[in-house]
Amino acid sequence: MIMERLAQIVNRVVSSPRPPEVREGSRFVEDLAFSSVNAIMLIALIEQEFDIDLVEHMTQLMQIQTVGGVADFISSVTTGAK
């Protein structure tokens, strides 16, 4: 469920006439051509969609390179918050 929601967010952030196929192994920079602006937009949308505050996790989050890695991270943060 998290992966599907995250893939939708990624497609909203990527400004392309034809959205890329977002998979767990998709790398943000190499496969999805993410820029620093895209990363900031993604973080803001993740915070809104999952109702979480990522400020304290920013160092960890910025080291994750794949969509699946971010999905796992979101899962760990939301599980820890309950």
Beta strands, then each sheet from edge to edge (+ up, - down):
end
